[in-house]
């Protein structure tokens, strides 16, 4: 389903960098990100009337990207004292109800219609192109191959400490145990980066801020398992996400304790304007390197999926 908010990242404020959260930064870009959320730990998954009935799933990558090094990277943010701190890259997952798409963020009860959490993306460089999503049909592909500048394949690792409260109130008929953990943990996942497709361009071209940010605009192609007609799955990267690439200073680095008596280095502090906004990058300059923040223009409908096969293909990863 189409997202109810498309342009939330125009003039993205850097004042909330790190989201006020404590992030665990792991070596070689494998990260677990903990956010300060109110998590229901009572174990009560609610009654039938209380369940969040998930109609669609959305995924957004936030983190560094090094095109030349073929790597997804951790990055730095500035704390309240003005000092650079390391934080981890992550994929934000949103599970949304049907009502979510009929409401806006200031509608009473909106927070009850979705749950959100962050995941670590364990990945390796891959080779695949983007595929045009069939926006008219609302499912499947047009078969059109779209250019990618880089791609990654692997799996998502969930951390339930990042769950918002509604993530503990999912229907166990949809999600085993009433939580996403057993259904989505180690979910097969892929990302491709490239120029925006025609649809992604049309989604933002009329915004009043687009002229200022157009050079920073790009695509995040998202791949997940879809059932095929023979009992297996397809794995195609659709043009579901727009993204912004920001100017990032890689001469600024921080040493991070690796928890085993050593340390490793995280570099890359995004440039910030005097008004505390990220400085847009230029995706026409190759190799591309910087902090990237994605936003979905589509959340995939659960009727298009078989939730029982989302982790297929990850046993050897």
Secondary structure, DSSP 4 states (H G I P E B T S, - for coil): -B-S-S-TTTT-BSTTTTTT-EEE--GGG--EEE-------S-----TTT-B---EEEEEEEEEEETTTTEEE-EEEE-TTS-EEEE--EEEEEEE-TGGGG--TTSTTGGGGEEEEEEEEEEEEE---EEEE-TTTTSSEEEEEE--SEEEEEEEEE-GGG--GGGGSB-TTTSGGGSSHHHHTTEEEEEEEESPPHHHHHHHTTSTTHHHHGGGEEEEEEEEEEE-TTSSEEEEEEEEEEEEEE-EEEEEEEEEE-SSS-EEEEEEEE-B-TTSBBPB--TTSSS-EEEEEEEESB-EEGGG--GGGTTTT-TT-
